[in-house]
Amino acid sequence: MQTATATVLAQQALLRFGAGDFAGVAHLLAPRVEWRGPTPSRPDGTCGTCTRRQIESFLSAFDSAMTVAGLSVGRWVCEDDTVVVLGRVRCQSRADGAESAFDFAVSLTAGADLVDSCWLLAHRAGP
């Protein structure tokens, strides 16, 4: 049953992210989330506990620089209460309109119908 919850949460998070609904993404998170990935204060990555608001702030900072032009998922791996999603996000710079793409891996763990752990890895996609 937990896998189903984690999968639904991952699907909802990706749909909301792709639509620019960062508050909606934050509402899928537990009040405090084990976070491994970039934050506004540490864009190169950090690990520790973050609040929903901190994650929403990171996503809003991303949105202030880039617009999501497309999001594709290549693979889902589900086990127990964790889902790992591999995909690519295409973005356009708000400053100059330049396009770029990032390959990503996100791992979400569900607890009590909310995401309580998230690992986010992303790097600029090759040509």
PEBEL-V42134 format. One record per backbone hydrogen bond with DSSP energy under -1.0 kcal/mol. NH is the residue of the N-H (numbers start at 1). CO is the residue of the C=O. E is the energy in kcal/mol with one decimal. If there is no record, write none. Layout:
# PEBEL-V42134
NH,CO,E  NH,CO,E
This chain:
# PEBEL-V42134
5,1,-1.8  6,2,-2.9  7,3,-2.7  8,4,-2.5  9,5,-2.6  10,6,-2.4  11,7,-2.6  12,8,-2.7  13,9,-2.7  14,10,-2.4  15,11,-2.4  16,12,-2.6  17,13,-2.6  18,14,-2.7  19,15,-1.5  20,17,-1.6  21,16,-2.9  22,20,-1.4  25,21,-1.7  26,22,-2.4  27,23,-1.8  28,25,-1.7  29,26,-1.6  30,115,-3.0  33,50,-3.2  34,116,-2.4  35,48,-3.8  36,118,-2.3  37,46,-2.5  39,42,-1.2  45,42,-2.1  46,37,-1.9  48,35,-1.9  50,33,-2.8  52,31,-1.2  55,51,-1.8  56,52,-2.8  57,53,-2.4  58,54,-2.0  59,55,-2.5  60,56,-2.5  61,57,-2.3  62,58,-2.2  63,59,-2.3  64,60,-1.9  66,62,-2.7  67,92,-2.7  69,90,-3.0  70,90,-1.5  72,88,-3.0  74,86,-2.9  75,86,-1.8  77,84,-2.5  79,82,-2.7  82,79,-2.6  83,108,-2.5  84,77,-2.9  85,106,-2.9  86,75,-2.6  87,104,-2.3  88,72,-2.6  89,102,-2.6  90,70,-3.0  91,100,-3.4  92,67,-2.1  93,98,-3.1  94,65,-2.7  97,93,-1.5  100,91,-2.3  102,89,-2.5  103,123,-2.4  104,87,-2.7  105,121,-2.5  106,85,-2.3  107,119,-2.5  108,83,-2.8  109,117,-2.4  110,81,-2.8  111,114,-2.8  114,111,-1.4  115,28,-2.9  116,109,-2.7  117,109,-1.2  118,34,-2.8  119,107,-2.1  120,36,-3.1  121,105,-2.8  123,103,-2.1  125,101,-2.9
